[in-house]
Amino acid sequence: MNRMVNCARLKKELPGLEAAPFPGPRGQEIFETVSQQAWQEWQTLQTMLINEKHLNMMDKESRKYLNEQRDNYLAAKPVDHADGYVPL
């Protein structure tokens, strides 16, 4: 049986993640408050942001930007989108 969470992003009870997405307090918080569906949607948006904005994950500022966007997205706050991006 899946563990259920009250998803902070989607505002309803849904199956939670199977494990924290990364170590530390923020990973644990995401594990406790974000559904599998919301995390999967974030991963899709994250990939689009990295590709369309040409982010270099070796760059500290790029990682900081992406972390801010992740936190905004999971809290159901506005996030950036790539100008002119059209999904396939």
PDB file of N, CA, C and O in Angstrom:
ATOM      1  N   MET A   1       0.839  -1.185   0.000  1.00  0.00           N
ATOM      2  CA  MET A   1       0.000   0.000   0.000  1.00  0.00           C
ATOM      3  C   MET A   1       0.881   1.244   0.000  1.00  0.00           C
ATOM      4  O   MET A   1       1.856   1.320   0.747  1.00  0.00           O
ATOM      5  N   ASN A   2       0.540   2.202  -0.826  1.00  0.00           N
ATOM      6  CA  ASN A   2       1.303   3.439  -0.916  1.00  0.00           C
ATOM      7  C   ASN A   2       1.077   4.319   0.305  1.00  0.00           C
ATOM      8  O   ASN A   2      -0.020   4.378   0.861  1.00  0.00           O
ATOM      9  N   ARG A   3       2.130   4.991   0.698  1.00  0.00           N
ATOM     10  CA  ARG A   3       2.053   5.975   1.773  1.00  0.00           C
ATOM     11  C   ARG A   3       1.381   7.220   1.210  1.00  0.00           C
ATOM     12  O   ARG A   3       1.762   7.698   0.141  1.00  0.00           O
ATOM     13  N   MET A   4       0.400   7.743   1.907  1.00  0.00           N
ATOM     14  CA  MET A   4      -0.344   8.909   1.432  1.00  0.00           C
ATOM     15  C   MET A   4       0.183  10.171   2.118  1.00  0.00           C
ATOM     16  O   MET A   4       0.565  10.147   3.288  1.00  0.00           O
ATOM     17  N   VAL A   5       0.195  11.276   1.360  1.00  0.00           N
ATOM     18  CA  VAL A   5       0.585  12.575   1.917  1.00  0.00           C
ATOM     19  C   VAL A   5      -0.448  13.615   1.495  1.00  0.00           C
ATOM     20  O   VAL A   5      -1.109  13.472   0.467  1.00  0.00           O
ATOM     21  N   ASN A   6      -0.572  14.643   2.291  1.00  0.00           N
ATOM     22  CA  ASN A   6      -1.391  15.792   1.910  1.00  0.00           C
ATOM     23  C   ASN A   6      -0.460  16.699   1.113  1.00  0.00           C
ATOM     24  O   ASN A   6       0.323  17.450   1.695  1.00  0.00           O
ATOM     25  N   CYS A   7      -0.538  16.635  -0.204  1.00  0.00           N
ATOM     26  CA  CYS A   7       0.419  17.291  -1.092  1.00  0.00           C
ATOM     27  C   CYS A   7       0.315  18.813  -1.009  1.00  0.00           C
ATOM     28  O   CYS A   7      -0.747  19.392  -1.243  1.00  0.00           O
ATOM     29  N   ALA A   8       1.440  19.449  -0.670  1.00  0.00           N
ATOM     30  CA  ALA A   8       1.489  20.907  -0.563  1.00  0.00           C
ATOM     31  C   ALA A   8       1.253  21.569  -1.919  1.00  0.00           C
ATOM     32  O   ALA A   8       0.697  22.666  -1.975  1.00  0.00           O
ATOM     33  N   ARG A   9       1.657  20.937  -2.991  1.00  0.00           N
ATOM     34  CA  ARG A   9       1.510  21.507  -4.331  1.00  0.00           C
ATOM     35  C   ARG A   9       0.085  21.345  -4.875  1.00  0.00           C
ATOM     36  O   ARG A   9      -0.518  22.306  -5.353  1.00  0.00           O
ATOM     37  N   LEU A  10      -0.438  20.132  -4.797  1.00  0.00           N
ATOM     38  CA  LEU A  10      -1.717  19.827  -5.438  1.00  0.00           C
ATOM     39  C   LEU A  10      -2.904  19.938  -4.487  1.00  0.00           C
ATOM     40  O   LEU A  10      -4.054  19.795  -4.904  1.00  0.00           O
ATOM     41  N   LYS A  11      -2.629  20.191  -3.217  1.00  0.00           N
ATOM     42  CA  LYS A  11      -3.667  20.458  -2.210  1.00  0.00           C
ATOM     43  C   LYS A  11      -4.685  19.323  -2.068  1.00  0.00           C
ATOM     44  O   LYS A  11      -5.878  19.564  -1.887  1.00  0.00           O
ATOM     45  N   LYS A  12      -4.191  18.073  -2.153  1.00  0.00           N
ATOM     46  CA  LYS A  12      -5.067  16.935  -1.895  1.00  0.00           C
ATOM     47  C   LYS A  12      -4.213  15.761  -1.455  1.00  0.00           C
ATOM     48  O   LYS A  12      -2.991  15.775  -1.606  1.00  0.00           O
ATOM     49  N   GLU A  13      -4.861  14.751  -0.912  1.00  0.00           N
ATOM     50  CA  GLU A  13      -4.155  13.570  -0.436  1.00  0.00           C
ATOM     51  C   GLU A  13      -3.866  12.642  -1.609  1.00  0.00           C
ATOM     52  O   GLU A  13      -4.770  12.220  -2.330  1.00  0.00           O
ATOM     53  N   LEU A  14      -2.589  12.339  -1.778  1.00  0.00           N
ATOM     54  CA  LEU A  14      -2.121  11.516  -2.895  1.00  0.00           C
ATOM     55  C   LEU A  14      -0.994  10.604  -2.426  1.00  0.00           C
ATOM     56  O   LEU A  14      -0.435  10.828  -1.352  1.00  0.00           O
ATOM     57  N   PRO A  15      -0.645   9.577  -3.208  1.00  0.00           N
ATOM     58  CA  PRO A  15       0.493   8.736  -2.846  1.00  0.00           C
ATOM     59  C   PRO A  15       1.780   9.558  -2.756  1.00  0.00           C
ATOM     60  O   PRO A  15       2.065  10.388  -3.620  1.00  0.00           O
ATOM     61  N   GLY A  16       2.548   9.311  -1.695  1.00  0.00           N
ATOM     62  CA  GLY A  16       3.795  10.034  -1.478  1.00  0.00           C
ATOM     63  C   GLY A  16       4.977   9.360  -2.157  1.00  0.00           C
ATOM     64  O   GLY A  16       4.852   8.280  -2.735  1.00  0.00           O
ATOM     65  N   LEU A  17       6.111  10.013  -2.073  1.00  0.00           N
ATOM     66  CA  LEU A  17       7.348   9.470  -2.626  1.00  0.00           C
ATOM     67  C   LEU A  17       7.754   8.228  -1.842  1.00  0.00           C
ATOM     68  O   LEU A  17       7.395   8.083  -0.674  1.00  0.00           O
ATOM     69  N   GLU A  18       8.497   7.338  -2.479  1.00  0.00           N
ATOM     70  CA  GLU A  18       8.962   6.126  -1.809  1.00  0.00           C
ATOM     71  C   GLU A  18      10.151   6.398  -0.904  1.00  0.00           C
ATOM     72  O   GLU A  18      10.380   5.666   0.059  1.00  0.00           O
ATOM     73  N   ALA A  19      10.908   7.445  -1.203  1.00  0.00           N
ATOM     74  CA  ALA A  19      12.073   7.823  -0.407  1.00  0.00           C
ATOM     75  C   ALA A  19      12.310   9.312  -0.600  1.00  0.00           C
ATOM     76  O   ALA A  19      11.814   9.912  -1.553  1.00  0.00           O
ATOM     77  N   ALA A  20      13.073   9.903   0.313  1.00  0.00           N
ATOM     78  CA  ALA A  20      13.426  11.321   0.170  1.00  0.00           C
ATOM     79  C   ALA A  20      14.209  11.499  -1.134  1.00  0.00           C
ATOM     80  O   ALA A  20      15.058  10.666  -1.451  1.00  0.00           O
ATOM     81  N   PRO A  21      13.943  12.568  -1.897  1.00  0.00           N
ATOM     82  CA  PRO A  21      14.599  12.742  -3.200  1.00  0.00           C
ATOM     83  C   PRO A  21      16.089  13.082  -3.078  1.00  0.00           C
ATOM     84  O   PRO A  21      16.842  12.909  -4.037  1.00  0.00           O
ATOM     85  N   PHE A  22      16.511  13.557  -1.921  1.00  0.00           N
ATOM     86  CA  PHE A  22      17.919  13.829  -1.649  1.00  0.00           C
ATOM     87  C   PHE A  22      18.096  13.923  -0.142  1.00  0.00           C
ATOM     88  O   PHE A  22      17.114  14.111   0.575  1.00  0.00           O
ATOM     89  N   PRO A  23      19.332  13.798   0.362  1.00  0.00           N
ATOM     90  CA  PRO A  23      19.557  13.804   1.808  1.00  0.00           C
ATOM     91  C   PRO A  23      19.360  15.189   2.422  1.00  0.00           C
ATOM     92  O   PRO A  23      19.357  16.202   1.723  1.00  0.00           O
ATOM     93  N   GLY A  24      19.197  15.207   3.720  1.00  0.00           N
ATOM     94  CA  GLY A  24      19.112  16.463   4.461  1.00  0.00           C
ATOM     95  C   GLY A  24      17.694  16.842   4.817  1.00  0.00           C
ATOM     96  O   GLY A  24      16.739  16.172   4.425  1.00  0.00           O
ATOM     97  N   PRO A  25      17.564  17.933   5.570  1.00  0.00           N
ATOM     98  CA  PRO A  25      16.247  18.362   6.039  1.00  0.00           C
ATOM     99  C   PRO A  25      15.275  18.713   4.917  1.00  0.00           C
ATOM    100  O   PRO A  25      14.091  18.389   5.013  1.00  0.00           O
ATOM    101  N   ARG A  26      15.745  19.363   3.864  1.00  0.00           N
ATOM    102  CA  ARG A  26      14.843  19.736   2.768  1.00  0.00           C
ATOM    103  C   ARG A  26      14.350  18.492   2.035  1.00  0.00           C
ATOM    104  O   ARG A  26      13.182  18.432   1.651  1.00  0.00           O
ATOM    105  N   GLY A  27      15.196  17.518   1.838  1.00  0.00           N
ATOM    106  CA  GLY A  27      14.773  16.271   1.215  1.00  0.00           C
ATOM    107  C   GLY A  27      13.727  15.560   2.059  1.00  0.00           C
ATOM    108  O   GLY A  27      12.772  14.998   1.522  1.00  0.00           O
ATOM    109  N   GLN A  28      13.900  15.581   3.385  1.00  0.00           N
ATOM    110  CA  GLN A  28      12.935  14.963   4.283  1.00  0.00           C
ATOM    111  C   GLN A  28      11.606  15.714   4.250  1.00  0.00           C
ATOM    112  O   GLN A  28      10.541  15.097   4.264  1.00  0.00           O
ATOM    113  N   GLU A  29      11.670  17.042   4.205  1.00  0.00           N
ATOM    114  CA  GLU A  29      10.442  17.850   4.130  1.00  0.00           C
ATOM    115  C   GLU A  29       9.665  17.541   2.845  1.00  0.00           C
ATOM    116  O   GLU A  29       8.442  17.402   2.873  1.00  0.00           O
ATOM    117  N   ILE A  30      10.373  17.435   1.735  1.00  0.00           N
ATOM    118  CA  ILE A  30       9.730  17.098   0.464  1.00  0.00           C
ATOM    119  C   ILE A  30       9.105  15.708   0.557  1.00  0.00           C
ATOM    120  O   ILE A  30       7.981  15.503   0.099  1.00  0.00           O
ATOM    121  N   PHE A  31       9.822  14.756   1.142  1.00  0.00           N
ATOM    122  CA  PHE A  31       9.317  13.403   1.320  1.00  0.00           C
ATOM    123  C   PHE A  31       7.993  13.402   2.088  1.00  0.00           C
ATOM    124  O   PHE A  31       7.088  12.629   1.775  1.00  0.00           O
ATOM    125  N   GLU A  32       7.890  14.260   3.081  1.00  0.00           N
ATOM    126  CA  GLU A  32       6.716  14.288   3.955  1.00  0.00           C
ATOM    127  C   GLU A  32       5.545  15.089   3.386  1.00  0.00           C
ATOM    128  O   GLU A  32       4.408  14.879   3.807  1.00  0.00           O
ATOM    129  N   THR A  33       5.792  16.002   2.440  1.00  0.00           N
ATOM    130  CA  THR A  33       4.732  16.926   2.019  1.00  0.00           C
ATOM    131  C   THR A  33       4.449  16.976   0.520  1.00  0.00           C
ATOM    132  O   THR A  33       3.579  17.734   0.091  1.00  0.00           O
ATOM    133  N   VAL A  34       5.157  16.190  -0.284  1.00  0.00           N
ATOM    134  CA  VAL A  34       4.994  16.264  -1.742  1.00  0.00           C
ATOM    135  C   VAL A  34       4.613  14.884  -2.279  1.00  0.00           C
ATOM    136  O   VAL A  34       5.203  13.872  -1.902  1.00  0.00           O
ATOM    137  N   SER A  35       3.624  14.863  -3.160  1.00  0.00           N
ATOM    138  CA  SER A  35       3.167  13.605  -3.757  1.00  0.00           C
ATOM    139  C   SER A  35       4.080  13.177  -4.898  1.00  0.00           C
ATOM    140  O   SER A  35       4.863  13.966  -5.427  1.00  0.00           O
ATOM    141  N   GLN A  36       3.955  11.901  -5.261  1.00  0.00           N
ATOM    142  CA  GLN A  36       4.685  11.385  -6.416  1.00  0.00           C
ATOM    143  C   GLN A  36       4.334  12.177  -7.672  1.00  0.00           C
ATOM    144  O   GLN A  36       5.212  12.499  -8.472  1.00  0.00           O
ATOM    145  N   GLN A  37       3.060  12.486  -7.841  1.00  0.00           N
ATOM    146  CA  GLN A  37       2.605  13.215  -9.025  1.00  0.00           C
ATOM    147  C   GLN A  37       3.247  14.596  -9.106  1.00  0.00           C
ATOM    148  O   GLN A  37       3.749  14.985 -10.160  1.00  0.00           O
ATOM    149  N   ALA A  38       3.235  15.338  -7.999  1.00  0.00           N
ATOM    150  CA  ALA A  38       3.827  16.685  -7.998  1.00  0.00           C
ATOM    151  C   ALA A  38       5.331  16.618  -8.244  1.00  0.00           C
ATOM    152  O   ALA A  38       5.880  17.465  -8.948  1.00  0.00           O
ATOM    153  N   TRP A  39       6.006  15.617  -7.670  1.00  0.00           N
ATOM    154  CA  TRP A  39       7.450  15.490  -7.865  1.00  0.00           C
ATOM    155  C   TRP A  39       7.764  15.162  -9.321  1.00  0.00           C
ATOM    156  O   TRP A  39       8.721  15.692  -9.886  1.00  0.00           O
ATOM    157  N   GLN A  40       6.973  14.302  -9.922  1.00  0.00           N
ATOM    158  CA  GLN A  40       7.176  13.960 -11.333  1.00  0.00           C
ATOM    159  C   GLN A  40       6.954  15.187 -12.215  1.00  0.00           C
ATOM    160  O   GLN A  40       7.708  15.411 -13.163  1.00  0.00           O
ATOM    161  N   GLU A  41       5.924  15.985 -11.911  1.00  0.00           N
ATOM    162  CA  GLU A  41       5.683  17.218 -12.670  1.00  0.00           C
ATOM    163  C   GLU A  41       6.853  18.180 -12.506  1.00  0.00           C
ATOM    164  O   GLU A  41       7.258  18.835 -13.466  1.00  0.00           O
ATOM    165  N   TRP A  42       7.403  18.270 -11.280  1.00  0.00           N
ATOM    166  CA  TRP A  42       8.561  19.136 -11.052  1.00  0.00           C
ATOM    167  C   TRP A  42       9.753  18.656 -11.888  1.00  0.00           C
ATOM    168  O   TRP A  42      10.448  19.473 -12.493  1.00  0.00           O
ATOM    169  N   GLN A  43       9.992  17.356 -11.927  1.00  0.00           N
ATOM    170  CA  GLN A  43      11.126  16.846 -12.686  1.00  0.00           C
ATOM    171  C   GLN A  43      11.009  17.188 -14.171  1.00  0.00           C
ATOM    172  O   GLN A  43      12.015  17.471 -14.822  1.00  0.00           O
ATOM    173  N   THR A  44       9.807  17.166 -14.703  1.00  0.00           N
ATOM    174  CA  THR A  44       9.590  17.556 -16.098  1.00  0.00           C
ATOM    175  C   THR A  44       9.904  19.037 -16.286  1.00  0.00           C
ATOM    176  O   THR A  44      10.587  19.414 -17.238  1.00  0.00           O
ATOM    177  N   LEU A  45       9.404  19.879 -15.374  1.00  0.00           N
ATOM    178  CA  LEU A  45       9.678  21.308 -15.457  1.00  0.00           C
ATOM    179  C   LEU A  45      11.167  21.590 -15.264  1.00  0.00           C
ATOM    180  O   LEU A  45      11.739  22.432 -15.957  1.00  0.00           O
ATOM    181  N   GLN A  46      11.787  20.890 -14.330  1.00  0.00           N
ATOM    182  CA  GLN A  46      13.220  21.058 -14.075  1.00  0.00           C
ATOM    183  C   GLN A  46      14.034  20.766 -15.334  1.00  0.00           C
ATOM    184  O   GLN A  46      14.947  21.518 -15.674  1.00  0.00           O
ATOM    185  N   THR A  47      13.707  19.687 -16.017  1.00  0.00           N
ATOM    186  CA  THR A  47      14.412  19.329 -17.248  1.00  0.00           C
ATOM    187  C   THR A  47      14.245  20.419 -18.303  1.00  0.00           C
ATOM    188  O   THR A  47      15.202  20.779 -18.988  1.00  0.00           O
ATOM    189  N   MET A  48      13.026  20.943 -18.432  1.00  0.00           N
ATOM    190  CA  MET A  48      12.777  22.011 -19.398  1.00  0.00           C
ATOM    191  C   MET A  48      13.598  23.247 -19.042  1.00  0.00           C
ATOM    192  O   MET A  48      14.209  23.855 -19.921  1.00  0.00           O
ATOM    193  N   LEU A  49      13.618  23.625 -17.764  1.00  0.00           N
ATOM    194  CA  LEU A  49      14.376  24.813 -17.351  1.00  0.00           C
ATOM    195  C   LEU A  49      15.867  24.630 -17.623  1.00  0.00           C
ATOM    196  O   LEU A  49      16.518  25.538 -18.141  1.00  0.00           O
ATOM    197  N   ILE A  50      16.406  23.474 -17.282  1.00  0.00           N
ATOM    198  CA  ILE A  50      17.834  23.215 -17.513  1.00  0.00           C
ATOM    199  C   ILE A  50      18.156  23.313 -19.001  1.00  0.00           C
ATOM    200  O   ILE A  50      19.130  23.957 -19.389  1.00  0.00           O
ATOM    201  N   ASN A  51      17.339  22.677 -19.826  1.00  0.00           N
ATOM    202  CA  ASN A  51      17.615  22.654 -21.267  1.00  0.00           C
ATOM    203  C   ASN A  51      17.378  24.003 -21.942  1.00  0.00           C
ATOM    204  O   ASN A  51      18.237  24.486 -22.678  1.00  0.00           O
ATOM    205  N   GLU A  52      16.235  24.603 -21.698  1.00  0.00           N
ATOM    206  CA  GLU A  52      15.865  25.818 -22.416  1.00  0.00           C
ATOM    207  C   GLU A  52      16.613  27.053 -21.925  1.00  0.00           C
ATOM    208  O   GLU A  52      16.834  27.991 -22.691  1.00  0.00           O
ATOM    209  N   LYS A  53      16.998  27.057 -20.667  1.00  0.00           N
ATOM    210  CA  LYS A  53      17.749  28.198 -20.128  1.00  0.00           C
ATOM    211  C   LYS A  53      19.255  27.925 -20.111  1.00  0.00           C
ATOM    212  O   LYS A  53      20.036  28.734 -19.609  1.00  0.00           O
ATOM    213  N   HIS A  54      19.650  26.778 -20.666  1.00  0.00           N
ATOM    214  CA  HIS A  54      21.055  26.398 -20.785  1.00  0.00           C
ATOM    215  C   HIS A  54      21.776  26.489 -19.442  1.00  0.00           C
ATOM    216  O   HIS A  54      22.856  27.072 -19.338  1.00  0.00           O
ATOM    217  N   LEU A  55      21.158  25.901 -18.416  1.00  0.00           N
ATOM    218  CA  LEU A  55      21.754  25.934 -17.086  1.00  0.00           C
ATOM    219  C   LEU A  55      22.899  24.932 -17.002  1.00  0.00           C
ATOM    220  O   LEU A  55      22.810  23.825 -17.533  1.00  0.00           O
ATOM    221  N   ASN A  56      23.957  25.326 -16.339  1.00  0.00           N
ATOM    222  CA  ASN A  56      25.110  24.471 -16.096  1.00  0.00           C
ATOM    223  C   ASN A  56      25.050  24.050 -14.631  1.00  0.00           C
ATOM    224  O   ASN A  56      25.243  24.878 -13.742  1.00  0.00           O
ATOM    225  N   MET A  57      24.786  22.781 -14.374  1.00  0.00           N
ATOM    226  CA  MET A  57      24.617  22.322 -13.011  1.00  0.00           C
ATOM    227  C   MET A  57      25.917  22.290 -12.225  1.00  0.00           C
ATOM    228  O   MET A  57      25.907  22.014 -11.025  1.00  0.00           O
ATOM    229  N   MET A  58      27.034  22.568 -12.883  1.00  0.00           N
ATOM    230  CA  MET A  58      28.310  22.720 -12.178  1.00  0.00           C
ATOM    231  C   MET A  58      28.444  24.139 -11.615  1.00  0.00           C
ATOM    232  O   MET A  58      29.293  24.397 -10.761  1.00  0.00           O
ATOM    233  N   ASP A  59      27.610  25.042 -12.093  1.00  0.00           N
ATOM    234  CA  ASP A  59      27.638  26.439 -11.677  1.00  0.00           C
ATOM    235  C   ASP A  59      26.762  26.642 -10.439  1.00  0.00           C
ATOM    236  O   ASP A  59      25.589  26.271 -10.435  1.00  0.00           O
ATOM    237  N   LYS A  60      27.335  27.232  -9.394  1.00  0.00           N
ATOM    238  CA  LYS A  60      26.624  27.432  -8.134  1.00  0.00           C
ATOM    239  C   LYS A  60      25.365  28.283  -8.313  1.00  0.00           C
ATOM    240  O   LYS A  60      24.337  27.984  -7.705  1.00  0.00           O
ATOM    241  N   GLU A  61      25.423  29.317  -9.118  1.00  0.00           N
ATOM    242  CA  GLU A  61      24.265  30.187  -9.335  1.00  0.00           C
ATOM    243  C   GLU A  61      23.133  29.452 -10.064  1.00  0.00           C
ATOM    244  O   GLU A  61      21.958  29.676  -9.774  1.00  0.00           O
ATOM    245  N   SER A  62      23.490  28.577 -11.007  1.00  0.00           N
ATOM    246  CA  SER A  62      22.470  27.785 -11.699  1.00  0.00           C
ATOM    247  C   SER A  62      21.769  26.846 -10.730  1.00  0.00           C
ATOM    248  O   SER A  62      20.548  26.699 -10.772  1.00  0.00           O
ATOM    249  N   ARG A  63      22.545  26.208  -9.854  1.00  0.00           N
ATOM    250  CA  ARG A  63      21.943  25.307  -8.857  1.00  0.00           C
ATOM    251  C   ARG A  63      21.070  26.088  -7.886  1.00  0.00           C
ATOM    252  O   ARG A  63      19.999  25.617  -7.505  1.00  0.00           O
ATOM    253  N   LYS A  64      21.509  27.268  -7.482  1.00  0.00           N
ATOM    254  CA  LYS A  64      20.718  28.101  -6.575  1.00  0.00           C
ATOM    255  C   LYS A  64      19.393  28.492  -7.241  1.00  0.00           C
ATOM    256  O   LYS A  64      18.335  28.416  -6.616  1.00  0.00           O
ATOM    257  N   TYR A  65      19.455  28.903  -8.494  1.00  0.00           N
ATOM    258  CA  TYR A  65      18.258  29.270  -9.257  1.00  0.00           C
ATOM    259  C   TYR A  65      17.286  28.096  -9.330  1.00  0.00           C
ATOM    260  O   TYR A  65      16.092  28.257  -9.078  1.00  0.00           O
ATOM    261  N   LEU A  66      17.798  26.920  -9.675  1.00  0.00           N
ATOM    262  CA  LEU A  66      16.941  25.751  -9.824  1.00  0.00           C
ATOM    263  C   LEU A  66      16.319  25.349  -8.483  1.00  0.00           C
ATOM    264  O   LEU A  66      15.154  24.955  -8.437  1.00  0.00           O
ATOM    265  N   ASN A  67      17.082  25.446  -7.398  1.00  0.00           N
ATOM    266  CA  ASN A  67      16.532  25.153  -6.071  1.00  0.00           C
ATOM    267  C   ASN A  67      15.418  26.132  -5.708  1.00  0.00           C
ATOM    268  O   ASN A  67      14.405  25.728  -5.136  1.00  0.00           O
ATOM    269  N   GLU A  68      15.592  27.412  -6.034  1.00  0.00           N
ATOM    270  CA  GLU A  68      14.545  28.406  -5.778  1.00  0.00           C
ATOM    271  C   GLU A  68      13.291  28.088  -6.590  1.00  0.00           C
ATOM    272  O   GLU A  68      12.174  28.177  -6.079  1.00  0.00           O
ATOM    273  N   GLN A  69      13.480  27.719  -7.851  1.00  0.00           N
ATOM    274  CA  GLN A  69      12.342  27.377  -8.697  1.00  0.00           C
ATOM    275  C   GLN A  69      11.628  26.128  -8.167  1.00  0.00           C
ATOM    276  O   GLN A  69      10.399  26.061  -8.169  1.00  0.00           O
ATOM    277  N   ARG A  70      12.403  25.149  -7.715  1.00  0.00           N
ATOM    278  CA  ARG A  70      11.813  23.931  -7.138  1.00  0.00           C
ATOM    279  C   ARG A  70      10.976  24.276  -5.912  1.00  0.00           C
ATOM    280  O   ARG A  70       9.834  23.830  -5.791  1.00  0.00           O
ATOM    281  N   ASP A  71      11.535  25.060  -5.013  1.00  0.00           N
ATOM    282  CA  ASP A  71      10.807  25.410  -3.792  1.00  0.00           C
ATOM    283  C   ASP A  71       9.540  26.192  -4.110  1.00  0.00           C
ATOM    284  O   ASP A  71       8.500  25.956  -3.496  1.00  0.00           O
ATOM    285  N   ASN A  72       9.611  27.115  -5.057  1.00  0.00           N
ATOM    286  CA  ASN A  72       8.419  27.865  -5.469  1.00  0.00           C
ATOM    287  C   ASN A  72       7.379  26.932  -6.076  1.00  0.00           C
ATOM    288  O   ASN A  72       6.196  27.016  -5.747  1.00  0.00           O
ATOM    289  N   TYR A  73       7.817  26.048  -6.957  1.00  0.00           N
ATOM    290  CA  TYR A  73       6.883  25.130  -7.626  1.00  0.00           C
ATOM    291  C   TYR A  73       6.176  24.241  -6.609  1.00  0.00           C
ATOM    292  O   TYR A  73       4.954  24.102  -6.650  1.00  0.00           O
ATOM    293  N   LEU A  74       6.928  23.647  -5.706  1.00  0.00           N
ATOM    294  CA  LEU A  74       6.340  22.723  -4.738  1.00  0.00           C
ATOM    295  C   LEU A  74       5.442  23.434  -3.735  1.00  0.00           C
ATOM    296  O   LEU A  74       4.564  22.809  -3.140  1.00  0.00           O
ATOM    297  N   ALA A  75       5.652  24.733  -3.540  1.00  0.00           N
ATOM    298  CA  ALA A  75       4.796  25.517  -2.649  1.00  0.00           C
ATOM    299  C   ALA A  75       3.634  26.149  -3.411  1.00  0.00           C
ATOM    300  O   ALA A  75       2.899  26.965  -2.854  1.00  0.00           O
ATOM    301  N   ALA A  76       3.465  25.782  -4.667  1.00  0.00           N
ATOM    302  CA  ALA A  76       2.386  26.295  -5.529  1.00  0.00           C
ATOM    303  C   ALA A  76       2.498  27.802  -5.740  1.00  0.00           C
ATOM    304  O   ALA A  76       1.489  28.500  -5.836  1.00  0.00           O
ATOM    305  N   LYS A  77       3.727  28.295  -5.812  1.00  0.00           N
ATOM    306  CA  LYS A  77       3.997  29.702  -6.125  1.00  0.00           C
ATOM    307  C   LYS A  77       4.399  29.805  -7.595  1.00  0.00           C
ATOM    308  O   LYS A  77       4.734  28.790  -8.205  1.00  0.00           O
ATOM    309  N   PRO A  78       4.372  31.001  -8.176  1.00  0.00           N
ATOM    310  CA  PRO A  78       4.762  31.159  -9.586  1.00  0.00           C
ATOM    311  C   PRO A  78       6.218  30.747  -9.824  1.00  0.00           C
ATOM    312  O   PRO A  78       7.091  30.969  -8.986  1.00  0.00           O
ATOM    313  N   VAL A  79       6.448  30.146 -10.984  1.00  0.00           N
ATOM    314  CA  VAL A  79       7.799  29.740 -11.393  1.00  0.00           C
ATOM    315  C   VAL A  79       8.078  30.243 -12.794  1.00  0.00           C
ATOM    316  O   VAL A  79       7.158  30.599 -13.531  1.00  0.00           O
ATOM    317  N   ASP A  80       9.352  30.271 -13.158  1.00  0.00           N
ATOM    318  CA  ASP A  80       9.753  30.682 -14.498  1.00  0.00           C
ATOM    319  C   ASP A  80       9.423  29.604 -15.513  1.00  0.00           C
ATOM    320  O   ASP A  80       9.333  28.422 -15.180  1.00  0.00           O
ATOM    321  N   HIS A  81       9.248  30.021 -16.733  1.00  0.00           N
ATOM    322  CA  HIS A  81       9.093  29.131 -17.870  1.00  0.00           C
ATOM    323  C   HIS A  81       9.964  29.684 -18.974  1.00  0.00           C
ATOM    324  O   HIS A  81      10.236  30.884 -19.001  1.00  0.00           O
ATOM    325  N   ALA A  82      10.400  28.853 -19.867  1.00  0.00           N
ATOM    326  CA  ALA A  82      11.241  29.303 -20.969  1.00  0.00           C
ATOM    327  C   ALA A  82      10.386  30.022 -22.002  1.00  0.00           C
ATOM    328  O   ALA A  82       9.346  29.508 -22.414  1.00  0.00           O
ATOM    329  N   ASP A  83      10.812  31.199 -22.420  1.00  0.00           N
ATOM    330  CA  ASP A  83      10.103  31.957 -23.436  1.00  0.00           C
ATOM    331  C   ASP A  83      10.081  31.168 -24.742  1.00  0.00           C
ATOM    332  O   ASP A  83      11.116  30.680 -25.196  1.00  0.00           O
ATOM    333  N   GLY A  84       8.920  31.045 -25.334  1.00  0.00           N
ATOM    334  CA  GLY A  84       8.796  30.397 -26.616  1.00  0.00           C
ATOM    335  C   GLY A  84       8.829  28.883 -26.574  1.00  0.00           C
ATOM    336  O   GLY A  84       8.788  28.244 -27.626  1.00  0.00           O
ATOM    337  N   TYR A  85       8.903  28.285 -25.387  1.00  0.00           N
ATOM    338  CA  TYR A  85       8.948  26.822 -25.285  1.00  0.00           C
ATOM    339  C   TYR A  85       7.611  26.219 -25.675  1.00  0.00           C
ATOM    340  O   TYR A  85       6.565  26.634 -25.176  1.00  0.00           O
ATOM    341  N   VAL A  86       7.648  25.240 -26.564  1.00  0.00           N
ATOM    342  CA  VAL A  86       6.435  24.526 -26.979  1.00  0.00           C
ATOM    343  C   VAL A  86       6.703  23.035 -26.763  1.00  0.00           C
ATOM    344  O   VAL A  86       7.550  22.455 -27.441  1.00  0.00           O
ATOM    345  N   PRO A  87       5.981  22.409 -25.815  1.00  0.00           N
ATOM    346  CA  PRO A  87       6.213  20.979 -25.582  1.00  0.00           C
ATOM    347  C   PRO A  87       5.786  20.148 -26.786  1.00  0.00           C
ATOM    348  O   PRO A  87       4.871  20.526 -27.518  1.00  0.00           O
ATOM    349  N   LEU A  88       6.443  19.034 -26.981  1.00  0.00           N
ATOM    350  CA  LEU A  88       6.122  18.136 -28.100  1.00  0.00           C
ATOM    351  C   LEU A  88       4.857  17.369 -27.831  1.00  0.00           C
ATOM    352  O   LEU A  88       4.433  16.566 -28.662  1.00  0.00           O
TER     353      LEU A  88
END
